[in-house]
Amino acid sequence: MRALHTAVASSGSGAAFDYLRKMIYDGAAIVLDEDKRYLLEARLGPLLLGEGLRSFDDLVARLEAPDGALLRRRVIEALTTNETSFFRDKRAFQAFRYHVIPQLLIDRAGTRKISIWCGASSTGQEPYSVALMLKEFDRVLSDWTVELLATDISTEVLARAAAGVFSQMEINRGMLPSLLSCFFDRSGNDWIIRNEVRRMVTFRQMNLIDHWSYLHDVDVVFLRNVLIYFDVPTKRRIFEKLCRTLRIGGYLFLGSVESTLNLTDNFREVALGKSIFYQRIK
């Protein structure tokens, strides 16, 4: 693969690099600075190899062909980051378990309905972690409607998430032994999440820069570790759409290095122990 990357670096023109940067920004709002050429080479190297292409110039020529739409989507998906794990940032899940869910049981008692959205679900560890937290309230929620939607830009990772099959390495990253024994079945070297949990999650392809017209009156949004890849104007547009999606009083969980500071005044920061999350106030 090193030889391929060298060929890409030496034969790809600056114009091709700029074309790809613009295409990725227009298609997913991912910002690639001038010094990120190495990232394009690393992420697109396997794709070029599979397509029999030797350079960014060859890739751009294929992308501009009449049948280039599918390849454009594959390029954009290759540049998305799919780093995830079960119960990533345990403090956020503790706040969700011990504060948010009990409060929702009070606030939503009239409608007996809770709506949760995981906006960058990757291979499924986050939404399944949310579902496992909700399982602790099975008896209370037995006659409630609980909607748990998980979306991602990549159809490939969504297919993996919907299958609910995880390697031992993925299980080792955050899964609690007690939950593993109750809600997973062993299959060779892998673990399969049981249907009672898998059925709780609806997976759907979604690009965050597109319209969210079908999302409204959501109680909790997990949008973690994705805003860091956007520029400020895109972040502000995302928060504008979040205000149309999340009900007043609803909860927003961001990544540990993300915040609403200087981006929106429609949320208040809530500090609970060492955990920080946000609540829509207007």
C-alpha positions as CSV (number, residue, x, y, z in Angstrom):
1,M,0.0,0.0,0.0
2,R,2.9,2.3,0.6
3,A,3.9,2.0,-3.1
4,L,0.3,3.0,-4.1
5,H,0.4,6.0,-1.8
6,T,3.7,7.1,-3.3
7,A,2.2,6.9,-6.8
8,V,-0.8,8.9,-5.7
9,A,1.4,11.6,-4.2
10,S,3.7,11.9,-7.1
11,S,1.2,11.7,-10.0
12,G,-1.8,13.5,-8.6
13,S,-2.0,17.2,-9.4
14,G,-2.8,20.0,-7.1
15,A,-5.9,20.7,-9.2
16,A,-7.1,17.1,-8.5
17,F,-6.5,17.5,-4.8
18,D,-8.4,20.8,-4.8
19,Y,-11.3,19.2,-6.7
20,L,-11.5,16.4,-4.2
21,R,-11.4,18.8,-1.2
22,K,-14.3,20.9,-2.7
23,M,-16.3,17.8,-3.6
24,I,-16.0,16.4,0.0
25,Y,-16.9,19.8,1.5
26,D,-19.9,20.2,-0.8
27,G,-21.0,16.6,-0.2
28,A,-20.4,16.3,3.6
29,A,-19.1,19.7,4.9
30,I,-15.9,18.0,5.9
31,V,-13.1,20.5,5.9
32,L,-9.7,19.3,4.6
33,D,-7.0,21.9,4.9
34,E,-4.0,22.2,2.5
35,D,-1.9,20.0,4.8
36,K,-4.4,17.1,4.8
37,R,-3.2,15.6,1.5
38,Y,-1.8,12.7,3.5
39,L,-5.3,12.0,4.8
40,L,-6.7,11.8,1.3
41,E,-4.0,9.4,0.3
42,A,-4.5,7.2,3.4
43,R,-8.3,7.0,3.2
44,L,-8.6,6.8,-0.6
45,G,-5.6,4.5,-1.3
46,P,-7.6,1.3,-0.9
47,L,-10.4,2.7,-3.1
48,L,-8.0,3.6,-5.8
49,L,-6.4,0.2,-5.6
50,G,-9.8,-1.5,-5.9
51,E,-10.7,0.6,-8.9
52,G,-7.4,0.1,-10.7
53,L,-6.6,3.8,-10.5
54,R,-3.1,5.2,-10.0
55,S,-3.6,8.9,-9.0
56,F,-6.0,11.6,-7.9
57,D,-6.1,12.7,-11.5
58,D,-7.4,9.3,-12.6
59,L,-9.9,9.4,-9.8
60,V,-11.2,12.8,-10.7
61,A,-11.6,11.7,-14.4
62,R,-13.8,8.9,-13.2
63,L,-15.8,11.1,-10.8
64,E,-16.6,13.5,-13.7
65,A,-17.9,10.7,-15.9
66,P,-21.7,10.4,-16.3
67,D,-21.7,7.3,-14.1
68,G,-19.6,8.8,-11.4
69,A,-22.3,9.3,-8.8
70,L,-21.8,6.1,-6.9
71,L,-18.0,6.6,-6.8
72,R,-18.5,10.1,-5.5
73,R,-20.5,8.7,-2.6
74,R,-17.8,6.1,-1.9
75,V,-15.2,8.8,-1.8
76,I,-17.1,10.8,0.7
77,E,-17.8,7.8,2.9
78,A,-14.1,6.9,2.8
79,L,-13.3,10.3,4.3
80,T,-15.8,10.0,7.2
81,T,-14.3,8.9,10.6
82,N,-16.0,5.8,12.2
83,E,-14.2,5.8,15.5
84,T,-16.6,4.5,18.1
85,S,-17.0,2.2,21.1
86,F,-19.6,0.9,23.5
87,F,-20.4,3.5,26.3
88,R,-17.8,5.9,24.8
89,D,-17.2,8.6,27.5
90,K,-18.9,6.8,30.3
91,R,-19.7,10.1,32.0
92,A,-22.2,11.0,29.3
93,F,-24.0,7.7,29.7
94,Q,-24.0,8.1,33.5
95,A,-25.7,11.5,33.0
96,F,-28.2,9.9,30.6
97,R,-28.9,7.0,32.9
98,Y,-29.2,8.8,36.2
99,H,-30.5,12.2,35.2
100,V,-32.0,12.4,31.7
101,I,-34.1,9.2,31.7
102,P,-35.6,9.7,35.2
103,Q,-36.4,13.3,34.2
104,L,-38.0,12.2,30.9
105,L,-40.2,9.8,32.8
106,I,-41.6,12.7,34.7
107,D,-41.8,15.2,31.8
108,R,-43.2,12.8,29.2
109,A,-45.7,11.0,31.5
110,G,-48.6,12.6,29.8
111,T,-47.8,11.3,26.3
112,R,-45.8,8.2,27.5
113,K,-43.5,8.7,24.5
114,I,-39.7,9.2,24.3
115,S,-37.8,10.0,21.1
116,I,-34.0,9.7,20.9
117,W,-31.7,10.3,17.9
118,C,-28.1,9.3,17.5
119,G,-26.9,11.5,14.7
120,A,-23.5,9.9,13.8
121,S,-24.0,6.3,14.8
122,S,-21.2,4.6,12.9
123,T,-21.2,0.8,13.4
124,G,-23.8,1.0,16.1
125,Q,-22.0,0.9,19.4
126,E,-23.5,4.2,20.5
127,P,-27.2,3.6,19.8
128,Y,-26.9,0.0,21.2
129,S,-25.4,1.5,24.3
130,V,-28.4,3.9,24.6
131,A,-30.7,0.9,24.1
132,L,-29.0,-1.1,26.8
133,M,-29.4,1.9,29.2
134,L,-33.1,1.9,28.4
135,K,-33.4,-1.8,29.0
136,E,-32.8,-1.0,32.7
137,F,-36.2,0.7,32.7
138,D,-38.0,-2.1,30.9
139,R,-40.7,-2.4,33.6
140,V,-41.4,1.3,33.7
141,L,-41.4,1.7,29.9
142,S,-43.4,-1.4,29.1
143,D,-46.5,0.6,28.0
144,W,-44.5,3.6,26.6
145,T,-43.5,4.3,23.0
146,V,-39.7,4.6,22.8
147,E,-38.3,5.7,19.4
148,L,-34.5,5.3,18.9
149,L,-33.3,6.4,15.6
150,A,-29.6,6.0,14.5
151,T,-28.3,7.7,11.4
152,D,-25.0,8.0,9.6
153,I,-23.8,9.2,6.2
154,S,-22.2,5.9,5.4
155,T,-24.4,3.0,4.1
156,E,-21.6,0.6,4.7
157,V,-21.3,1.2,8.4
158,L,-25.1,1.3,8.8
159,A,-25.3,-2.2,7.3
160,R,-22.8,-3.4,9.9
161,A,-24.7,-1.7,12.7
162,A,-28.0,-3.2,11.6
163,A,-26.4,-6.6,11.6
164,G,-25.4,-6.2,15.2
165,V,-22.3,-8.4,15.0
166,F,-19.2,-7.3,16.9
167,S,-15.7,-8.7,17.1
168,Q,-14.1,-9.5,20.4
169,M,-11.9,-6.4,20.1
170,E,-15.0,-4.2,19.7
171,I,-16.6,-5.9,22.7
172,N,-13.5,-5.4,24.8
173,R,-13.8,-1.6,24.1
174,G,-16.4,-0.7,26.7
175,M,-18.9,-3.5,26.9
176,L,-19.7,-4.5,30.5
177,P,-19.5,-8.2,31.3
178,S,-22.9,-8.2,32.9
179,L,-24.6,-6.7,29.8
180,L,-22.6,-9.0,27.5
181,S,-23.9,-12.1,29.2
182,C,-27.5,-10.9,29.2
183,F,-27.8,-9.3,25.7
184,F,-25.3,-11.0,23.4
185,D,-24.8,-14.4,22.0
186,R,-21.4,-15.9,21.0
187,S,-20.9,-16.8,17.3
188,G,-17.4,-18.1,16.7
189,N,-15.0,-15.2,17.4
190,D,-17.8,-12.7,17.2
191,W,-20.7,-11.5,19.4
192,I,-24.3,-10.9,18.1
193,I,-26.6,-8.5,20.0
194,R,-29.9,-10.1,20.7
195,N,-33.0,-9.2,18.8
196,E,-34.7,-7.7,21.8
197,V,-32.1,-4.9,21.7
198,R,-31.6,-4.8,18.0
199,R,-35.3,-4.2,17.4
200,M,-35.2,-1.1,19.6
201,V,-33.0,0.8,17.0
202,T,-34.0,2.0,13.6
203,F,-31.1,2.7,11.3
204,R,-31.3,5.2,8.5
205,Q,-28.9,6.8,6.1
206,M,-28.6,10.6,6.6
207,N,-26.2,13.4,5.7
208,L,-26.2,16.0,8.4
209,I,-26.0,18.8,5.9
210,D,-29.2,17.7,4.2
211,H,-32.8,18.4,5.3
212,W,-34.1,16.8,8.5
213,S,-37.8,17.3,7.7
214,Y,-38.8,14.0,9.2
215,L,-37.1,14.7,12.6
216,H,-39.2,16.7,15.1
217,D,-40.1,16.8,18.7
218,V,-37.0,14.7,19.7
219,D,-36.3,14.5,23.4
220,V,-32.6,13.5,23.3
221,V,-30.0,14.0,20.6
222,F,-26.5,12.4,20.7
223,L,-24.4,14.2,18.2
224,R,-21.0,13.5,19.5
225,N,-17.5,13.9,17.9
226,V,-18.8,15.0,14.5
227,L,-19.0,18.8,14.8
228,I,-15.2,18.9,15.1
229,Y,-15.0,18.2,11.4
230,F,-17.1,21.1,10.3
231,D,-16.3,24.8,9.9
232,V,-18.1,27.5,11.9
233,P,-20.8,28.3,9.4
234,T,-21.7,24.7,9.1
235,K,-21.8,24.2,12.8
236,R,-24.2,27.2,13.1
237,R,-26.5,25.7,10.5
238,I,-26.4,22.4,12.3
239,F,-27.5,24.1,15.6
240,E,-30.3,26.0,13.8
241,K,-31.6,22.6,12.5
242,L,-31.2,21.1,16.0
243,C,-33.5,23.8,17.4
244,R,-36.1,22.7,14.9
245,T,-35.6,19.1,15.8
246,L,-35.1,19.0,19.6
247,R,-38.1,20.0,21.7
248,I,-37.7,22.9,24.2
249,G,-36.3,21.3,27.4
250,G,-34.8,18.5,25.3
251,Y,-31.2,17.2,25.9
252,L,-28.2,17.4,23.6
253,F,-25.0,15.4,24.1
254,L,-21.9,16.5,22.3
255,G,-18.3,15.2,22.3
256,S,-16.0,16.1,25.1
257,V,-14.2,18.7,23.1
258,E,-17.3,20.2,21.5
259,S,-19.6,22.9,22.8
260,T,-22.2,25.4,21.9
261,L,-19.9,28.4,22.7
262,N,-20.2,31.2,20.2
263,L,-22.4,29.1,18.0
264,T,-25.9,29.3,19.5
265,D,-27.6,30.8,22.5
266,N,-30.5,28.4,22.4
267,F,-29.0,25.9,24.8
268,R,-27.8,26.0,28.4
269,E,-24.9,24.0,29.6
270,V,-25.7,21.5,32.3
271,A,-22.8,20.2,34.5
272,L,-23.5,17.0,36.3
273,G,-20.5,15.8,38.2
274,K,-17.8,15.6,35.6
275,S,-20.3,15.3,32.7
276,I,-21.4,18.2,30.6
277,F,-24.5,18.2,28.3
278,Y,-26.9,20.8,27.0
279,Q,-30.6,21.6,27.3
280,R,-32.6,23.5,24.8
281,I,-34.0,26.6,26.4
282,K,-35.6,28.5,23.4
